[in-house]
């Protein structure tokens, strides 16, 4: 097919108007710019060195003569200082106008609509635009490795640690400590706990109830978005390699379709009520996946808390199993093996 502009060349592009042309740049088509045609030279903006005012604002001294021959305080009429001020005021006024139906400012309404559009823009993976962007940024930071072998996440951690050692960082920490101390002293009369504890409990409940399309709660979403040692096996989420190996064994045994993430339970420790999320649930059996460090910690400082969690699952009516360094033990077997440490 030949170019529809009439130049006689073969058509290689289709325009938005569905016109077949020889070049995507219309000016390069011979029909639009035949050989020998002289292009008219465009007038240039010149510098003005007189003492007359700008013809657009009549406030500032002119510095340029524009293509149309008028004096201006800038190299383009759109950048005239007073015109920019006026335009800025108009834009600010329009943004601050309140919508009668919603009661929101125009700027807030635009931001809300943009947020809703991103939230509803879900792709095949089940992620909306907000979450896709978070995953993308996390992966880019994880892949951004410098000469020392550190990725962007690790470099930011070091940068923050160094900042805390500065005077500004120490002052910020002191201010935060004062605020936290004030919240701990303030007691909520209805619940009988400190304001700090109430906020912490609210944060935990919010994250536990924030389930996304993939079935992940807020805590799991944070791990997954950060690109930390996480993934899925047949739709079941895992974090860290010991959980991955547990799911791989379950898949090999043909029971992966019965594996679910554990339920949210409550347990008491040091006179306070806490939340506990077992790793996996298979029918009525809870499986807690631990390495030696995450179970015991330095000087066994994690052990009593972990035992309190396991006992709460038992009291809730579940059969409890501990997978310690890839070895599966029933709760009674595990407690017998650590009886000396609990004395």
PEJO-V184135 format. One line per field, one symbol per residue. ss: DSSP state (H for helix, E for strand, L for the rest). burial: 1 if it has 24 or more other C-alpha atoms within 12 Angstrom, else 0. A space follows every 50 residues. Layout:
ss->???
burial->???
//
This chain:
ss->LELLLLLLLELLEELLLLLEELLLLHHHLLLLLLLLLLLLLLLLLEELLL LLELLLLLLLELLEELLLLLEELLLLHHHLHHHHHHHHHHHHHHHLLELL LLLLEHHHHHHHHHHHHHHHLLLLLLLLHHHHHHHHHHHHHHHLLLLLLL LHHHHHHHHHHHHHLLHHHHHHHHHHHHHHHHHHHLEELLLLEEHHHHHH HHHHHHHHHLLLLLLLLHHHHHHHHLLLLEEEELLEEEELHHHHHHHHHH HHLLLHHHEEELLEEEEEELLEEEEEELLEEELLEEEEEELHHHHHLHHH LLHHHHHHHHHHHHHLLLEEEEEELLEEEEHHHHHHHLLLLLL
burial->00111000000000000001111000001000000000000000000000 00011110001111110001111111100110100000000000000000 00000000000000000000000000100011001001000100000000 00100000000000000000000000000000000000000000001100 00000001000001011001110111100111000111110111111101 00000100111111111000000111111111001111110000100000 0011111111111100011111110000111001100000000
//
